[in-house]
Amino acid sequence: MQQIDFYMVDAFTDTTFGGNAAAVCPLTEWLPDETLLAMTRQHNQSETAFFITTDDGFELRWFTTQGEVNLCGHATLATAHVIFEYLNYPETTIHFATRFVGALTVTRNGDWLTLDFPATSSEPVSPPQVLLDSLGISDYQEVRLGRTYTVVLETQQQVEAIKPDISLMLQLNQKVCITAPADEEGYDFVSRFFSPASSITEDPVTGSTHTMLIPYWAKKLGKTQLLARQVSQRGGDLRCQLVGDRVLIGGKAVTYLVGKVLLRG
């Protein structure tokens, strides 16, 4: 029987049941992909992060219940939280090697952990009608396509009021983000994120989407440091900064569960 440490962490929040939950499993060596996927399905979280220790830092991979993904912000933040809090890591910066997006770092400053991710671009497009129908809207500021469809709305209230038709959204075979300027004092923009094709109806807080939102809103608002709020039911705060072709995404994290995975057979 193989025993593997298991952590469940709420990322981009400082309170239990806020932010986005991720499972994190440190490994001594990589298990077969089918085992990692089976574990992820058993955990039944939006993502499970697996990592191993190397001479240069850590190798990191992320899985949803549908398979491996190329980037996950909240599970990276959760992994860094585990390394800092439970592995006696002595430095202030963690270096991750990843299979799809190269080197990533997470730096700790007090309670805040800051992800250093590559920025991603988006371009304006004419939206397919099924996208608008799935959101139940006809008016919008603009629609862009990059990592996801991004629908820019006029107000935060419009973003919060959207009740998507998930069955229609599935026809897109594409993830969907909606965003608008923030109405709450101190925040710059808000967003929500839907990924039904990945079995995630609404993701509570989505770090990877902010690699695209930060460059957009930095240009739109004429500032490189922003505070974002993902206005899902759980909600989460993200400190954002555009630095050249990189984005810095800061958040807090809290541990919900510590345990053991027992693999038999």
Secondary structure, DSSP 8 states (H G I E B T S, - for coil): -EEEEEEEEEES-SSTT-SEEEEEEEESS---HHHHHHHHHHHTSS-EEEEEEETTEEEEEEEETTEEES--HHHHHHHHHHHHHHS---SSEEEEE-SSS-EEEEEEETTEEEEEEE----EE----HHHHHHHT-S--SEEEESSSEEEE-S-HHHHHH----HHHHGGGTS-EEEEEE--STT--EEEEEEEGGGTEEEES--TTTHHHHHHHHHHHHT-SEEEEEE-SSS-EEEEEEEETTEEEEEE-EEEEEEEEEEE--
